[in-house]
Amino acid sequence: MDFNFTDEQQQFADALRRYLSEQYGFDARHAIVHGETGVSDTQWQAFAELGLTALPVPEAQGGFGGGPVDMLVAMQELGRALVVEPYWATATGIEALRIAGSGAGDDAALLEAVAAGSKRLAVAFHEPHARYDLFSIDTHAKEQGDGYRLTGVKSVVQHGAQADAWIVPARLESGAVGLFVVERGVPGTEVVDYRTIDCQRAATIRLNDAPARLLKGAENGEDGGEAALEQIADYATLLLCAEAVGALDELNRATVEYTKTRQQFGVPIARFQALQHRMVEMLIHAEQARSITYLAAVRYAGGDADARRKAVSAAKARIGQAARFVGQQAVQLHGGMGVTNEVAAAHLFKRLAIIDTTLGDTDHHLARFASLPDFAQAEAA
């Protein structure tokens, strides 16, 4: 299978990498992280001008209609630069609207605003005590007039305080899962914003009879809400895997560069064969993670649900293994500097550690992979 990017995809990746290297260096990122909001509106508008915000939005709503492979290209570069803006959260919200929305009316207007860079989204996947179970949902929806009211708590909502609207899974009175749009700032909402250990932002969102709008796309509602939620989570996981590939690449590059400058016994430690072997193993882990992530992007685009589940879980499990190995080796090869906030390697390892535990860690996805029909049939045979 040919996994080479098209000329357009490669040109976009080159342009984005060039912009990030010039305008989003380590010091610039540090200033954003320690700013008042932890994100930069200036950088977000720059992303909009580069076409990033419009990339995953369907063409009918003013976007470019970028598919999973296009998004993989973008997320790799954002992961390489350790970007802290709410792009992953917003892209996941766009996919939620694409899958569960109607494509018209309020849904279309929201997508158009996101494509233009004037609004940001977040999906509230997690609830307290649910761990990685997407369907352990205590938030409930009560129909009232032409709309709904939601009550419940959503935890660790990535960039929840920076979003203008949240996509919130909740239980309908029938017990089925529905996906709702809740505007930030409406009555009955309380947001607690905080910084996570990887310098991203997350929030706890409390809903108390908060007004909400049910997404009424074909895949949502009484029959398809759970299927839609699982697909959205798989898309979000795929984007995280792509971000991790970029971070692994940068961590490998930074480690090799450091070993060329750090001297021991009068020579750079990069000349020591034992350390060269370590760095080769780090590269192998990164390349294996890249290959399975590319496959997952193709499988997601293919539309087969079981193939998507299998490929996404395989990619997330392999990413988790690579993140741990490459991160630990990078810290050791950097020595004491590897655990300080003064070097990018420490921040890359922290981000990879959080990616590993977001939407299911290695053990969770290995178990999910093993539970799928193809695996069970092969084991029986």
N, C-alpha and C positions, 0 to 999 in steps of 0.2 A: 504494500500500500504506500502511496506517495504522500508523505507528510510535509512536503515543502510548502511554504507559504506562497501565495500569489504575489505578483509584483506589487499590487496595490497594498496588500497586507504588509509586505516587507517595508515599503516606503512609509506607511503609517507608523510602523514600529520604529523605524529610524528617526522619523520626525519627532515622535513622542520621547524617545530616548535622548535625543539632542536637547529638546526643551527641558526635560527633567534634569539633565546633567548641568545645564546652564542656569536654571532658575529654581531648582529644588534640591540643592546640595545639602550636605549634612548639617551645616550651620543654619541654613534657611529653615530646614525641617525642625531643628531644635527651637528656633524662635517661634514657630507656629505652635508646636506642642505646648510650650510654656506661655502661650498667649492666653487671653481671657476666655476664649471659647474652645481652644484646642484645634481649630481648623481655620482655614483662610478663605474668606470670600473672594479675595483677589485671585487666588489660585483656582478657585472653582469657576470663576468667569473665564479664566484662561483655558481651563479644560473645555468649557462650552465652546469657546472660539476655535479650539483645536478639533472639535467635533466629537469629543469623548461622550458628552452627555446625550448627544443625539444618536450615537452609534447603535445602541440596542433597541431604540424606539422604532416601531414599525413605520414604514414610509407613509402610510395613510395618516399618521399623526405627526408628520414633519420630521421624522428621523431617517436613518440610513438603512434600517432593517438588518443590522448586523447579526449574524448567527453566532453559535457557540465558538467557532474557530476564530472569528473576528474578535470576539471578546477575550478569548485566550491570548491573542496577540497583545491586546491592551493591558490585561491584568499582569502578564509577565513583566512588562516594563514598569508598571506601578509597584509591583512587588520588589523589583530590583532597586527602586528608589525609596522604598519604605514610605510610600505616600500615606498620609493620615487623613486625607479628605474622605468624605462619606461616599466614595464611588461604588464600592462593593454593595453597600446597603441600598443605594439608589438603583443600581443595575438589577439587583434582586427584586426590588419593588416594581421595576418596569416589567420584569418577566411575570410577576404575579398579576399585574394588570393585563398583560397580554394573554395569559392563560385563563384567568378567571373573570376578566372584565368583558364588557360588551363591545368595546372598540368604538363606541359612539357616546354622545352626550357628555356627562361629567367625566367618564373614564377617558374619553378622547381629549377633553380639555386639560385634564391633569397630565396626560402624556405629552401633550404639546408644550405645556409649561416646563416639564422636566427636560424635554429636548432642548428648549431654549436656555436652560440653565437657571431659570427663575424659581424652581421648586426642587426639593430633594425628598427622597422617600426612605422608609425603613420598614422591614418586615419583623414583626414581633413574634418570633418563633418560640421563645423559651418561656416557661413558667417555673416558679419555685418548686423544687422537689421533683420535677419531671425528668431531670437529667437529659438523656438523649431521646426520650420517647416523644415524638412529634404529636402524638394523639392523646397524650395525657393532658387534656385541656379542661381546666376548671372555669375559665372565663365563659360566661354565658350571655346569650343575646335574647332580649325580650322585644317582641314586635310592638311598636307603638305608632299608631297612625300610619303615615307613609314610610316610616323609617324604623330604626331599631335603637335600642339602648343596651350598651355593654357594661358589664360589671365583672371585674377580675383584676389580676395583677400579672404583668409581663415583666420578666427579669432579663438582664443582660441584653437589652435591645441595642444592637450595634448602631451607634450614631442616632439613637432615638431622640435625643434632645436637639440634634441639628436638623432633623427631618421636619418638613412642613406637613407631611401626612404619613400615617402609619397604616400598613396592611396588617390586620389583626385577625387571627383565627379564633373562632369562638363557637360554642355549642348552641345550636338552635334549640327551640323548645321540643322539637322532635327527637333530639339527640344527635342529629347529623352535624357535621362540621361545615360552617360557613366562613367565608372570607369577607372581611368588612374593611372599609376605608374610614378612618377616624382622623379628622383634621386636628393638628396640634393647636392647643389653646382653647378648644371648645369646653363648655362647662362640664364638670365631672371628671376632669383629667388632672393628674398630678405627676410631674416628671422629676426624678432625681438623677442628675447627670454626674458622671464621675470618669476619671481617667483610669484605664486598665494598665497592666504592667508593660504592655507593648506600646504604650503611648497613644493608643487609639482612644476613642470615647465610647461609652456605653451608658445605658440608662435603665432605671426601674420605672415602669409606667403603671400607675394605678388608675383604674377606670371605675367610676362610681356613677352608674346610670348615664354614661356618656353617649351622646348622639352619634350614630354611625350609619353608614350606607352599605347595604349588602351588594357585593359584586355578583352580577347575574349572568355571567358568561356560561357557555354550554358545559364547562367542566366544573362549575361550582354548584352550590345549593344542596338540595336534598340528597342527590345521588353521588355527585362527583367531588364534593369538597375535600375529602381525604386524599383522593387521587391527585387533585390539583395541588394541595399542600405538599404532598410528597415530591411531586415533580418540581415545584418551586425550590424545595430544600435541596434536591439533587442539582439543580442549576446553581444555587448558591455554593454548594460544595465544590462543584466543578470550577467555579471562579476562584475559590480559595486555593484549590490545587494549582491553578495556573499562576496565581500570585506567589505561591510557595516555590514554584519552579524558578521564577525570577529572583526570589530571595536566595535560593540555593546557589544559583549562578553567581550572584554578587558575593555571597559568603565565601565561595570557592575562590573567586578572583581576589578578594581582600586577603585571604589567608596566604595564597601564593605570593602576593606582593609583599606581605609582611615578612615571610620567610626569606625573601631576597634581600631584605634590609637588616634583619636581626642577625647579629654576628655572635658566634661562639667559637672559641679556640682560634680566633683570627679569620674565620671564613663565614659566609652566610649560611644559616642553618638549612637553607634550601638545597645545599649540596649533600646533605646527609641522606644516604640511601634509605634508611628506615623511615625518615620523614617524607621522602618522595613517594614511598609505597603508600603511606597514609593518604597523601593528597590524591594519588591515583584512585584509591578506594573511594574517597569523597566524590571525585568526578564520576565514578561509575554509579554511585548511588543517585546522583543528580540526573544522570542520563536515563537511568531506568525510570525514575520518577517522571521525567519529561515524556518518555515514550508512552507510558500508561495514561498520562493526563491527555496527551493528544488523541489517543484512542477513545478516551471517555468523551471528549468533545465531539468526535465523529459519531459515536454511538448515541449521544444525546440528540444530535441533529437528525439521526435516522428515524426517530419516532417510535421505536420498539421499546415498550416500557420495561420488560424484563432485561433486555440487553442494556438499556440505560442504567438500571439499578446495579447490575453486575459490574459494568465498567466504572461507574462512579465510585462504588464502594471499593473496588480493587485499586483505583487511583488514590483514594483518600487513605487507605491502609498503607500503600507504598509510600505516599508522601510523608505520613507519620514516621515510618521507619527511617526514611532518608533524612528527615528533619532532625531526628534525635542523633543519628550517627554523624552527619555533617556538622551539626551544631556543637556536639561534644568535642569532636576532633578539632574544630576551628578554635574553640576556647583553649584547648590544651596547647595547640601550636602557637597561639598568641601569648601563652603564658599568663601571668597575672593581669596583663592588659585586657585579656579576653572577657573579663567579668566586670569591666568598668564602663560607665556610660560615656566615656570620652572617645571610644572607638565604635565604629559602625557594627562590628562583628557582634558585640553584645546585644545591640538592638535587633539585628537580624535574627539571632538565636531566640530572643524573646518573642518576636513576631511569629517565627516558625512554631514555637511551643504553643502559642495561642491558637494558631491555625489548626494544629493537631487536635486540639480539644474543642473546636467549634463544630457544631452539627455532627458530632460523633467522632470519637478518637479511633485509634488503630484497632483496638479490640472490638469496639462496637461494629465497625465496618467489616472486619473479618467475619464476625458472627452473622451479620446481614448477608454477606456474600455466600456463606455456607448454607444459609437458609433458603436460598433461591432454588427454583425447580431444577435448573440444569445441573447444579452442583449435587443436589440430592440424588438425581437420577444417575449421574456419573459414579457417585459413591456406591450406590446400590449395584451397579453393573460390575 
